[in-house]
């Protein structure tokens, strides 16, 4: 929930949202309550949003999982600010959005992995990072890195699907990036080419959906080699150490959607109105896809990814192989009540979608790891034959040897006896306690009698105790 704007305060708008303290629940108006995974109230800071929602996703990218973050909401509800594609000149460190923070995190992670590998004397993992920046304007896919593009010509970008169902684009400029500063420069250049315009609701309203994609490709030594015992690696060591490498790829989409809007409220006419209509078409298609995926009763039916280029580009992220976070941005003012309610409903439906996430490993690496598990299984079996646990009968049927069966029976018996010994020990302890108690009672009685007359008894008692102590010794 963004804070109220000065203009809304001047015009006397009331706040119509209430967040339950300590609960991820928003109450809109008097009685409309919605629960989400996280809720950030008006006073929350950008870093809290980043560390809660998206930090885990960047870590996942290093393990080969795809991720998507997209901001959704009405126009002027703070999507571009949250994503960090606005680029004001005098923006402070605290106000940086998700993308700049994620870029910083990504390069810091690469640096840490390089250092760790050097310290442990392992081969350093190789990273290759590419960036793409697309915008969807009036249902045209435009390339924001392409400075020579002509707005009047149709774009030549095609969207395709590969054999595994992943989506890729053809005809998009891909920039290879090697440092944080370079990545931020790319982002800035792209963001400045974005189509923005002024409407009555927002001075700098995004008039297009922007998708900034980072492709991360890493080649690293398979981890399982280093964790095995020395014996397993003997063969490899004698023939010279052979390291096995695996290639992991991941793509991270950052999507800054244009705001859903009512033409009446934005006061848009002409081109602005046309843009607004096209924006709403894309968002409607997105809504339909989210409904189709999130509604259990419609689960089996067709998901309309092809209704819009936006949903087609995000097909992986919605109901595909990606960890996806949707950030719904809302305004707290009562004049935006209907739009806010729609956004909250939209986000509520999106919560029902469950994605199946897989590691993006290249085929060779997958095969290697499959073979490795097979080898381990066979070694285990061989070991069992050698120790006589398994044997093959004359008729060729495998069975476990009698010795193995006997052994397991003895094991069971042994553990039963252990339990009995423990029980006996407890009984002995209890009896010993009781005996001590009785003896001390007896002694007390003797003392009481001695008090009435004669020290002879006390003498006898002490003598008998000393004798008992000596015997025990």
SVG drawing of the C-alpha trace seen along z (x, -y; Angstrom):
<svg xmlns="http://www.w3.org/2000/svg" viewBox="-18 -21 66 96">
<polyline fill="none" stroke="black" stroke-width="0.4" points="0.0,0.0 1.6,-3.2 1.4,-6.3 -1.1,-9.0 0.0,-11.6 0.1,-15.3 -2.5,-15.9 -4.9,-13.3 -4.4,-14.8 -5.2,-18.3 -8.3,-17.0 -9.3,-15.5 -9.3,-11.8 -9.8,-9.4 -7.8,-6.2 -9.9,-3.2 -7.4,-0.4 -6.5,1.1 -3.8,3.7 -4.1,6.2 -1.0,5.8 1.2,8.9 -1.1,10.5 -0.8,10.5 -4.3,9.3 -5.8,6.2 -9.3,4.9 -10.7,2.6 -13.6,0.3 -15.6,1.8 -15.7,5.5 -13.8,6.7 -10.8,8.7 -8.1,10.3 -5.2,12.4 -1.9,12.7 1.6,14.1 2.9,10.7 1.3,7.3 3.3,4.1 1.6,1.1 2.2,-2.6 5.2,-3.0 7.1,0.1 10.5,-0.5 11.8,0.8 14.5,3.0 11.8,4.8 9.9,5.7 13.1,6.9 14.4,9.0 11.0,10.6 9.8,11.3 12.6,11.5 15.9,12.3 15.2,16.0 14.4,15.9 17.9,14.6 19.5,17.4 17.3,19.8 18.7,18.5 22.1,19.7 20.7,23.2 19.1,23.1 15.5,22.1 13.7,19.6 12.0,16.7 9.6,13.8 8.6,10.7 5.8,8.7 4.0,5.6 0.3,5.2 -2.1,2.4 -4.0,-0.6 -2.3,-3.5 -0.4,-5.6 -0.2,-3.0 3.6,-2.7 4.5,0.2 7.4,-1.5 8.7,-2.8 8.5,0.7 10.2,2.4 12.8,-0.4 12.6,-1.2 11.7,-4.9 15.2,-6.3 14.9,-9.6 18.2,-11.5 18.2,-12.1 17.0,-8.8 18.5,-7.7 19.9,-4.4 16.9,-3.4 14.4,-4.1 16.0,-1.9 13.5,0.6 13.6,4.3 15.6,4.5 18.6,2.4 18.7,4.4 18.4,7.7 21.2,6.8 23.5,5.8 22.6,9.1 23.3,11.1 26.8,9.7 27.6,10.0 26.6,13.7 28.8,14.3 31.7,12.6 31.1,14.7 31.0,17.9 34.3,17.1 36.0,16.4 34.7,19.5 35.9,21.6 39.4,20.0 39.6,20.5 38.7,24.2 41.0,24.7 38.2,25.8 37.9,24.7 36.2,21.3 32.6,21.4 32.1,19.5 29.1,17.1 27.7,15.5 25.0,12.9 22.8,11.5 20.0,8.9 17.0,8.3 14.5,5.4 11.2,5.6 8.2,3.4 4.7,4.2 3.1,1.2 -0.3,1.4 0.2,5.2 3.6,4.8 6.7,6.3 9.4,3.6 13.1,3.9 14.2,1.2 17.9,1.9 17.5,1.3 18.3,-2.4 17.7,-2.3 14.1,-1.1 11.5,-2.9 8.2,-3.4 6.3,-3.4 7.5,0.0 6.1,3.2 8.4,5.0 10.1,8.3 10.2,9.9 8.7,13.4 7.8,15.4 8.4,19.2 8.1,22.2 10.9,24.8 10.5,28.6 10.2,28.4 7.6,25.7 9.9,22.8 9.3,19.5 12.0,17.7 12.0,14.7 13.7,14.3 15.0,10.9 15.7,9.3 19.0,7.5 20.8,9.4 23.4,7.5 26.2,9.5 26.9,7.8 29.9,8.3 29.4,5.9 26.7,4.3 27.4,0.8 27.0,2.1 23.7,3.8 22.4,0.6 23.5,-1.4 21.5,1.1 18.5,0.8 18.7,-3.0 19.0,-3.2 16.1,-0.9 13.9,-2.7 14.5,-6.0 13.3,-4.6 10.0,-3.4 6.8,-5.0 5.5,-7.2 3.0,-10.1 1.1,-12.3 -2.5,-11.5 -4.8,-13.1 -4.0,-10.5 -0.2,-10.2 2.3,-12.8 4.6,-10.1 2.4,-7.1 3.9,-4.0 2.0,-3.5 3.5,0.0 4.3,3.2 8.0,3.6 9.8,6.9 13.4,6.9 15.0,10.3 18.3,11.5 19.7,14.8 22.2,16.4 24.3,19.3 26.8,20.9 29.2,23.7 30.4,25.2 32.0,28.4 29.4,31.0 29.2,30.7 28.8,34.4 32.4,35.2 33.9,33.3 31.6,34.9 32.4,38.5 35.0,40.5 38.6,40.8 38.1,44.4 35.4,43.5 37.7,41.0 40.8,43.2 40.2,44.3 39.9,40.7 42.9,39.6 45.2,42.3 44.3,41.2 44.7,37.6 41.8,35.7 38.8,35.4 36.3,32.8 32.8,33.1 31.0,29.8 27.4,29.1 25.8,26.2 22.8,24.5 20.7,21.8 18.1,19.6 16.1,16.6 14.7,13.9 11.9,11.7 11.2,8.4 7.8,7.2 6.6,3.7 3.0,3.8 1.3,0.6 -1.6,-0.4 -5.1,0.8 -7.2,-2.3 -10.6,-3.7 -10.6,-6.1 -13.1,-8.4 -10.6,-8.9 -7.4,-9.3 -9.1,-11.8 -7.3,-10.2 -8.3,-10.9 -6.9,-10.1 -3.6,-8.1 -3.6,-8.0 -7.1,-6.4 -5.9,-3.8 -2.9,-3.0 -5.2,-2.7 -7.5,-0.3 -4.6,1.9 -3.1,1.9 -6.4,3.0 -6.7,5.8 -3.4,7.2 -4.3,7.1 -7.7,8.7 -5.9,11.5 -3.6,11.8 -6.6,11.9 -8.2,14.7 -5.0,16.7 -4.8,16.3 -8.4,17.2 -8.0,20.3 -4.9,21.4 -6.1,20.5 -9.7,21.8 -9.7,25.5 -12.9,26.2 -11.6,24.9 -8.2,26.6 -8.6,29.0 -9.8,26.5 -7.9,24.4 -5.6,21.7 -5.8,18.7 -2.1,17.8 -2.3,16.7 -5.0,14.1 -2.3,11.5 1.5,11.1 1.9,10.3 0.5,13.6 2.4,15.4 5.7,13.9 4.9,14.8 3.6,18.3 6.6,19.8 6.0,17.6 2.3,18.2 1.6,21.9 5.0,22.9 8.5,23.6 9.2,20.5 9.1,19.2 6.8,16.2 6.0,13.4 3.2,11.0 3.3,7.7 -0.1,6.0 0.3,2.2 -2.7,0.3 -3.6,-3.2 -5.1,-3.7 -7.4,-6.6 -11.1,-6.1 -11.5,-7.6 -9.6,-4.6 -11.8,-2.2 -13.2,-0.2 -9.8,0.1 -8.2,1.2 -10.9,3.8 -10.4,5.2 -6.6,5.4 -7.0,7.2 -9.4,9.7 -7.0,10.2 -4.1,10.9 -6.3,13.2 -7.0,15.4 -3.3,15.4 -2.5,16.9 -4.2,20.2 -1.8,20.9 0.8,23.6 3.8,23.8 6.0,26.8 9.6,25.7 12.5,27.7 16.2,27.1 17.3,26.0 20.3,28.3 21.6,29.1 21.0,32.6 24.6,33.8 24.6,32.8 21.3,34.5 22.6,37.7 25.8,37.6 23.9,37.2 21.5,40.1 24.5,42.3 26.2,41.3 23.2,42.5 23.0,45.7 26.8,46.4 26.2,45.8 23.3,48.3 25.4,50.9 28.4,50.5 26.1,51.0 24.7,54.2 28.2,55.5 29.3,54.8 26.3,56.9 27.4,59.8 31.0,59.6 29.9,59.6 27.7,62.5 24.5,60.6 23.1,61.4 23.5,64.7 22.2,66.2 20.6,69.7 21.2,72.5 18.0,71.5 19.4,68.0 17.0,66.4 18.5,63.7 17.9,64.1 19.4,62.9 21.7,65.5 20.6,67.4 23.5,65.7 21.9,62.4 18.5,63.5 20.1,65.0 22.0,61.9 19.0,59.7 17.1,62.0 20.0,61.8 19.9,58.1 16.3,58.0 16.8,60.3 19.8,58.3 17.8,55.1 14.9,56.9 17.5,58.1 18.9,54.6 15.4,53.3 15.0,56.0 18.3,55.3 17.4,51.6 14.1,52.5 15.9,54.8 18.3,52.1 15.5,49.7 13.8,52.3 17.1,52.8 17.5,49.0 13.9,48.8 14.5,51.7 17.8,50.2 16.0,46.9 13.3,48.8 15.9,50.8 17.7,47.6 14.5,46.0 13.6,49.1 17.0,49.2 17.0,45.5 13.5,45.9 14.8,48.8 17.8,46.7 15.5,43.8 13.3,46.0 16.4,47.4 17.6,43.9 14.2,43.0 14.3,46.0 17.9,45.2 16.8,41.8 14.5,43.4 17.3,45.5 20.6,47.1 23.4,46.2 24.2,49.8 21.8,50.1 23.3,47.1 26.7,48.7 25.5,52.0 23.8,50.2 26.9,48.2 29.0,51.3 26.7,53.2 26.7,50.3 30.5,50.1 30.7,53.9 28.3,53.6 30.3,50.7 33.5,52.8 31.8,55.8 30.6,53.7 34.1,52.3"/>
</svg>
